[in-house]
Amino acid sequence: MAITDFPEHIKALGATLTSIEKVLDLDKMRTEIADLQEQVAVPDLWDDQANAQRVTGRLSVLQSELERMVALRLRIEDMEVLAELAQEEGDAETLAEADRELIKIEKAVESLEIRTLLSGEYDERDALISIRSGAGGVDAADFAEMLMRMYTRWAERHHYTVEVYDTSYAEEAGIKSATFAVKAPYAYGTLSVEAGTHRLVRISPFDNQGRRQTSFAAIEVVPVLEQTDEIEIPDDDIRVDVYRSSGPGGQSVNTTDSAVRLTHIPTGTVVSCQNEKSQLQNKASAMVILKAKILALKKAEERATIDEMRGDVQASWGDQMRNYVLNPYQMVKDLRTEYETGNTQAVLDGEIDEFIEAGIRWRRAQSA
């Protein structure tokens, strides 16, 4: 970029950030932070642990968001100084440094701008992701495990917490299904665009003849509920089964029946949890998952469409929303947004922000 272009570009970024700050309402955010800090200072806060966790969690999220925006504003101001220095000295090295920093700032502003598009009722919640293998046999099970790794690596890149509730391993390789939570601000609103059928095309590592194989996996994303959410499920509507937790290959990892499977009889919804050693803890975690899925179904019914939040995901031909092609060429393409990249390995390693951002913009355009 030419030196003379820097001031105008930086000014434009500053104006965009100002618009974002207005939408996110920093003054309101500071007021809520002050109120939450008063609640945290109350001596008996932890007498009600659920409320204490809600208050401290919300405070942490808001403080992090405010610090992020304040820091970005300071970076733009520092960028102005750096650009002036580059312009005055005509120093190619300083100019290159300013150019690199400008690219980073642009990306940070774009990321914040995406956040302003997340205004749904549950968008700011944690996300509960379920992955299940579809058509394609052992390749599909392997693909399901690849997708789980992709999302967990994405979360790691952003320093988000992942809590795995249940993993059902396939006999030969991969997983039949898995359920895990991504705990981060706006995790549901961000990841909800990933829901749907994902399709993989590659030379099968499980085929002795080295033939190309197409396989499918389904992704379901629902918001994690809070205790204040009114979702009542009568005990008579739930069947509880207990069994022993197990790992890959059926190896026992627990000598007691601590794993829990809950079946919601009216809808046929089934959830499992085996990450805790205690049966009671697993049942509590499974109930959180079940309530989240029932909420998704209820919201879908209210909107008169089953795919509003959960999606009628078949994980088979004609239903895919994203293709991952590893042979005869390398490409990952989203069929809704048309966004694509040839760096398939980076995507499978968790570099999916561009796909997510394109999905969020596409969703907003569809609802406009």
C-alpha positions in Angstrom: 0.0 0.0 0.0 1.3 3.5 -0.8 2.2 5.7 2.1 -0.3 8.3 1.0 -3.1 5.7 1.3 -2.5 5.0 5.0 -4.2 8.0 6.6 -7.4 7.5 4.6 -7.5 3.7 5.3 -6.9 4.2 9.0 -9.6 6.9 9.2 -12.0 4.5 7.6 -11.2 1.7 10.1 -11.7 4.2 12.9 -15.1 5.2 11.6 -16.1 1.5 11.3 -15.0 0.8 14.8 -17.0 3.8 16.0 -20.1 2.3 14.4 -19.4 -1.0 16.0 -19.0 0.7 19.4 -22.4 2.3 19.0 -24.1 -0.9 18.1 -22.5 -2.8 21.0 -23.3 0.2 23.3 -20.1 0.5 25.4 -21.8 2.8 27.9 -24.4 0.2 28.6 -21.7 -2.4 28.8 -19.8 -0.3 31.4 -22.9 0.2 33.4 -23.7 -3.5 33.5 -20.1 -4.3 34.5 -20.3 -1.9 37.4 -23.6 -3.5 38.5 -22.1 -7.0 38.3 -19.0 -5.9 40.2 -21.3 -4.8 43.1 -23.0 -8.2 43.1 -19.6 -10.0 43.1 -18.6 -7.9 46.2 -21.6 -9.2 48.2 -20.2 -11.5 50.9 -22.9 -14.2 50.5 -22.7 -14.4 46.7 -21.5 -18.0 46.7 -24.4 -19.2 48.9 -26.2 -19.6 45.6 -23.5 -21.2 43.5 -25.6 -21.3 40.3 -26.3 -17.5 40.5 -22.7 -16.8 41.5 -21.4 -18.7 38.4 -23.8 -16.8 36.2 -22.8 -13.4 37.7 -19.0 -14.0 37.6 -19.3 -15.6 34.1 -21.2 -12.7 32.7 -18.8 -10.2 34.3 -15.8 -12.0 32.8 -17.4 -12.0 29.3 -18.3 -8.3 29.4 -14.9 -7.2 30.8 -13.2 -9.2 28.1 -15.3 -7.7 25.4 -14.8 -4.2 26.6 -11.0 -4.7 26.9 -10.9 -6.1 23.4 -12.6 -3.0 21.9 -10.6 -0.5 24.0 -7.4 -2.3 22.9 -8.4 -2.2 19.3 -9.1 1.6 19.5 -5.6 2.1 21.0 -4.1 0.0 18.2 -5.7 2.2 15.6 -4.4 5.3 17.3 -0.9 3.9 17.4 -1.3 3.0 13.8 -1.8 6.6 12.9 1.5 7.5 14.6 3.3 4.7 12.8 1.9 5.8 9.5 2.9 9.4 10.0 6.4 8.2 10.9 6.6 6.1 7.7 5.4 9.0 5.7 7.8 11.5 7.1 10.9 9.2 6.8 9.9 7.4 3.7 11.3 4.3 5.3 10.5 1.1 3.5 11.0 -1.1 6.6 8.6 1.1 8.7 6.1 1.1 5.8 6.2 -2.7 5.7 5.7 -2.9 9.4 2.7 -0.5 9.2 1.3 -2.5 6.4 1.4 -5.8 8.4 -0.2 -4.2 11.4 -2.9 -2.6 9.3 -3.8 -6.0 7.9 -4.1 -7.4 11.5 -6.2 -4.4 12.6 -8.5 -4.9 9.5 -9.1 -8.5 10.5 -9.8 -7.6 14.1 -12.3 -4.9 13.0 -14.0 -7.3 10.6 -14.3 -9.9 13.4 -16.0 -7.4 15.7 -18.2 -6.2 12.9 -19.5 -9.8 12.5 -20.3 -9.8 16.2 -22.8 -7.0 15.6 -24.7 -9.3 13.3 -25.4 -11.8 16.1 -28.5 -10.5 17.7 -30.6 -13.6 18.0 -32.3 -14.6 21.2 -29.7 -17.2 22.2 -26.7 -16.0 20.1 -24.6 -15.0 23.1 -24.9 -18.4 24.7 -22.4 -21.3 24.7 -22.8 -23.7 21.9 -23.7 -27.4 22.2 -22.4 -29.3 19.1 -23.4 -32.8 18.1 -21.6 -34.7 15.3 -22.7 -37.9 13.8 -21.4 -40.0 10.9 -23.7 -40.5 8.0 -23.5 -42.4 4.7 -20.1 -43.7 3.8 -19.3 -46.5 6.3 -15.9 -46.4 8.1 -14.9 -43.3 6.0 -17.9 -41.4 7.4 -16.9 -42.3 10.9 -13.4 -41.2 10.2 -14.7 -38.0 8.7 -16.9 -37.3 11.8 -13.8 -37.6 14.0 -11.9 -35.2 11.6 -14.7 -32.6 12.0 -14.6 -33.0 15.8 -10.9 -32.3 15.7 -11.5 -29.3 13.3 -13.9 -27.6 15.7 -11.9 -28.3 18.8 -8.8 -27.0 17.1 -10.8 -23.9 16.1 -11.8 -23.4 19.7 -8.1 -23.8 20.9 -7.0 -21.2 18.4 -9.4 -18.7 20.1 -8.6 -19.9 23.6 -12.2 -21.2 24.1 -13.0 -24.0 26.5 -14.3 -27.3 25.1 -16.1 -29.8 27.3 -16.8 -33.2 25.8 -20.0 -34.9 27.1 -20.1 -38.1 25.1 -18.2 -39.9 22.3 -19.4 -43.1 20.7 -16.5 -44.7 18.9 -16.8 -46.7 15.7 -15.5 -50.3 15.6 -12.8 -49.9 12.9 -11.9 -46.2 13.0 -13.4 -42.8 13.8 -16.6 -42.0 15.8 -20.2 -42.8 15.3 -21.2 -39.6 17.2 -20.0 -37.0 19.7 -21.5 -34.2 21.7 -19.4 -31.4 23.2 -19.9 -27.8 24.3 -17.9 -24.8 23.2 -17.9 -22.2 26.0 -17.3 -18.7 24.8 -19.1 -15.4 24.3 -21.5 -15.8 21.3 -20.4 -19.3 20.7 -23.9 -20.4 19.6 -24.5 -17.4 17.3 -21.1 -17.9 15.8 -21.2 -21.7 15.3 -24.8 -22.1 14.5 -24.0 -21.5 10.8 -22.0 -24.7 10.8 -25.1 -26.8 11.3 -25.9 -29.1 8.4 -24.4 -31.9 6.3 -20.7 -31.9 5.5 -19.4 -34.0 2.6 -15.9 -35.5 2.1 -14.4 -36.7 -1.1 -11.0 -38.5 -0.9 -9.0 -41.6 -1.7 -10.1 -43.9 1.1 -7.3 -45.0 3.5 -9.5 -47.9 4.3 -9.9 -49.2 0.7 -7.2 -51.7 -0.3 -7.7 -50.8 -3.9 -7.2 -47.1 -3.3 -10.6 -46.0 -4.7 -12.1 -42.6 -4.2 -14.8 -42.5 -1.5 -17.6 -40.0 -0.7 -18.8 -39.8 2.9 -21.0 -37.6 5.0 -21.3 -36.3 8.5 -24.0 -34.2 10.2 -23.5 -31.2 12.5 -26.1 -30.1 14.9 -25.7 -26.9 16.9 -28.0 -25.7 19.8 -27.6 -23.1 22.5 -26.7 -24.2 26.1 -29.4 -23.2 28.5 -29.2 -21.4 31.7 -31.2 -22.3 34.9 -33.5 -19.3 34.2 -34.7 -20.8 31.0 -38.1 -22.3 31.4 -37.9 -25.8 29.9 -39.8 -28.3 32.0 -39.7 -32.0 31.1 -42.0 -34.3 33.1 -40.2 -37.3 34.5 -42.6 -39.7 32.8 -41.4 -38.4 29.5 -37.8 -39.5 30.1 -36.4 -43.0 30.0 -33.1 -43.4 31.8 -30.6 -46.0 30.9 -27.2 -46.6 32.6 -24.2 -48.4 31.2 -20.4 -48.6 31.6 -18.3 -45.9 30.0 -16.0 -47.1 27.2 -13.2 -45.9 25.1 -11.9 -46.7 21.6 -12.1 -50.4 20.7 -14.5 -51.0 23.5 -11.8 -50.8 26.2 -13.4 -50.3 29.6 -12.6 -47.0 31.3 -14.9 -47.5 34.2 -15.9 -50.5 36.2 -19.3 -49.1 37.3 -22.4 -48.2 35.3 -21.7 -44.5 35.5 -22.6 -43.5 31.9 -26.1 -42.3 31.4 -28.4 -42.3 28.3 -31.6 -40.2 28.4 -34.5 -40.7 25.9 -37.2 -38.1 25.5 -40.1 -40.4 24.7 -42.5 -37.9 23.0 -39.8 -36.7 20.4 -37.5 -39.7 20.4 -34.5 -37.4 21.2 -31.6 -39.4 22.7 -28.6 -37.9 24.5 -25.7 -39.6 26.4 -23.0 -38.5 28.8 -20.0 -40.4 30.1 -17.4 -37.8 30.8 -17.8 -37.8 34.6 -17.1 -40.7 37.0 -20.3 -40.2 38.9 -23.6 -41.4 37.5 -25.4 -38.4 39.1 -23.0 -36.0 37.4 -23.5 -37.6 34.1 -27.2 -37.6 34.4 -27.1 -33.9 35.3 -25.0 -33.1 32.2 -27.2 -35.3 30.0 -30.2 -33.4 31.2 -28.6 -30.1 30.2 -28.0 -31.5 26.7 -31.5 -32.9 26.5 -33.2 -29.6 27.5 -31.1 -27.7 24.9 -32.3 -30.0 22.2 -35.9 -29.9 23.3 -35.7 -26.1 23.3 -34.4 -26.2 19.7 -37.3 -28.4 18.7 -39.8 -26.1 20.4 -38.4 -23.0 18.8 -38.5 -24.7 15.4 -42.1 -25.6 15.9 -42.9 -22.0 16.9 -41.4 -20.9 13.6 -43.3 -23.7 11.7 -40.1 -25.2 10.3 -38.1 -28.1 11.7 -34.8 -26.7 10.4 -34.9 -23.3 12.0 -32.4 -24.2 14.8 -31.8 -27.9 14.6 -32.2 -28.7 10.9 -33.5 -31.7 9.1 -30.0 -33.0 8.5 -29.9 -36.3 6.6 -26.1 -36.6 6.2 -26.5 -38.0 2.7 -26.5 -37.1 -1.0 -28.2 -33.9 -2.0 -28.3 -32.5 1.5 -24.7 -31.2 2.0 -23.9 -27.5 2.8 -20.1 -27.8 2.5 -17.8 -30.0 0.5 -14.3 -31.1 1.5 -12.5 -32.4 -1.6 -9.1 -34.0 -1.1 -9.0 -35.8 -4.4 -8.7 -35.4 -7.4 -8.0 -31.7 -6.4 -7.9 -29.8 -3.1 -10.8 -27.6 -2.2 -13.2 -26.8 0.6 -16.3 -25.0 -0.6 -19.4 -23.8 1.2 -22.4 -24.3 -1.1 -24.5 -21.6 0.5 -22.0 -18.7 0.5 -19.8 -19.9 -2.4 -16.8 -19.2 -0.2 -14.0 -21.6 -1.0 -10.3 -22.3 -0.3 -7.7 -24.6 -1.7 -5.9 -24.9 1.7 -7.8 -28.0 2.9 -5.3 -28.9 5.6 -5.5 -25.5 7.2 -9.3 -25.9 7.3 -9.2 -29.3 8.8 -6.7 -27.9 11.4 -9.4 -25.4 12.5 -8.8 -22.4 10.3 -12.5 -21.9 9.6 -13.1 -18.3 10.6 -13.6 -17.2 7.0 -16.3 -19.8 6.4 -18.1 -18.9 9.6 -18.0 -15.1 8.9 -19.3 -15.7 5.4 -22.0 -17.9 6.8 -23.1 -15.3 9.3 -23.3 -12.6 6.6 -25.2 -15.0 4.3 -27.7 -15.8 7.0 -28.3 -12.1 7.7 -28.8 -11.5 4.0 -31.3 -14.3 3.8 -33.3 -12.9 6.7 -33.3 -9.3 5.4 
